[in-house]
Amino acid sequence: MNRSVKVTIWNEFRHEKTNEKVMQVYPQGMHTVIGQAMPENYTVTYAALDEEEHGLTEERLQETDVLIWWGHVAHDEVDDRIVQRVYERVLKGMGLIVLHSGHFSKIFKKLMGTSCDLKWREHEPNGERERLWVVRPGHPIVEGIGEYIQLENEEMYGEHFDIPQPDELVFTSWFQGGEVFRSGCCWNRGQGKVFYFRPGHETFPTYFNKDVQRVIANAVGWAAPVASAAPVYGNAKPLENI
């Protein structure tokens, strides 16, 4: 994608400050690793839970084409006013990419309208193999990706994943323990696009993987708003004589 896109990467940014193993993997935070992998023509800014208004002020969101979201242990600490603010921006065209444990975030559950619950397993100390199969070849999100992405160390997420039927399913994962999972899901919400991408457990270096980085960058391009007329609702005058 050649056009410029304004990306805000939101990270809870708690694990990197409190968990020694996560500190070793992401000393500057997961958000910076993701941001540094974005194409040069993307303008990247960062926001975190403990900033004022969680770093998601009205002004910041108005300047954001695509918001990337990673959260885990503090979903309940996200202010409902900010959730509503993000929700309204998505309906008006801002793209949203939800990563890994962000499936339980308030904003994702609000947009999905379901519990977004699932099975999970942390197989210590090294996790287990995940193979993300491309099930929608030719989709913009899988540009430059082979038949599958293989991650040797990941947390397992398994079906049933309580989400609405995706408008497009891009990846399905298989795990070493035998489970499968819909791991790359697309939806349209209002004028905005939403993509959920499963990998990214905090104790593993998943966001350093070049294919994972490419998928996230591709998803930003896919989710970025396009110039089009906004829908007009309410009572309408006829275009032709009646």
C-alpha positions, 0 to 999 in steps of 0.5 A, a space after each residue: 500500500 503506497 498511500 499514507 495511513 495514520 496508525 495509533 497502537 494502543 497497548 495496555 503496557 502493564 506486563 512489560 512493567 511487572 513481569 520479568 519474562 515479558 520485560 526481557 522479551 519486550 523491554 520497550 513494550 510490544 507496541 514499539 515492536 509492532 510500530 517499528 515494523 510498520 511501512 515507512 509511509 505509515 505515521 505511527 503514534 502510541 497510546 497506553 492505558 495509564 495515560 490520561 484518557 488512556 491516550 485516546 482523546 477525541 483529538 487523537 482518535 480524529 487523527 487516527 485512520 486505524 487503531 491497533 489494540 492489545 490488552 489482557 489483564 486490565 480490560 475492566 479498567 478501560 473507561 466506558 466513555 473511552 470505549 464509546 468514543 472508539 466505538 463511534 469512530 469505528 462506525 464512522 470509518 476508523 479501522 480497528 485491529 484487535 490482537 490476541 487477548 484483546 478479544 476480551 476487551 470492552 471495545 471488541 465485545 461491544 462491536 461483536 455483541 457476544 461474550 467473545 469467550 474461548 478455550 485457552 491453554 498456557 503450556 509452560 514453559 515454551 507454549 506449543 506450536 501454532 500453524 495459521 493456515 491461510 483460508 482466503 488466498 488472494 485477500 489483501 491481508 495475506 499479501 506476501 504470506 505463504 500457505 501458512 505461518 508457523 509459530 513454535 511457541 504460542 499460547 493455545 486458543 481453541 474453539 468454540 470462539 463466541 463471535 458473530 460469523 465473520 464477514 471474511 475468514 482469513 486464517 484458521 489455526 491448528 495447535 500442537 495439542 489438537 485444537 483449531 481456532 478462527 484466528 484471522 477474522 474480518 467484519 464491517 461495522 458501520 463505515 469501519 472495518 474490524 480485524 481480529 488476529 489471534 497470535 501475540 502471547 506476551 511471554 513469547 517473541 511473536 511480534 518479532 516474527 516477520 510474517 506476523 508483522 506483515 499481516 498486521 501491516 497488511 491489515 492496517 492497509 485493508 482497514 484504512 478508511 476510503 474516501 466515499 460519501 457518508 450514508 444519509 439517514 432519516 426522511 428522504 425526498 424523492 429523486 424522481 417525480 412521484 
